[in-house]
Amino acid sequence: MPAQKTTPSFGAMPRLALGDAISAKAGTGILAVCAKGIVLQFPFAPDGSVAELRGKHKRAAYLKKSRQPDRI
């Protein structure tokens, strides 16, 4: 069985999927390539956890609070 390639972070997935299609001007953060009105849903989040984030500002606050890196 071949070794599986791992992705270092959620934010790295767009870079892996789109490669050179992401402009260098976009920056390195996932927020740089997100629309202002982005909606992220977490349908399997445990009770009491965040189930939805609406807006780029909410995503930014969530990243900061959860100490997740904002990088692609």
Secondary structure, 3 states (H helix, E strand, C coil): CCCCCCCCCCCHHHHHHHHHHCCHHHCCCHHHHCCCCCEEECCCCCCCCCCEEECHHHHHHHHHHHCCCCCC
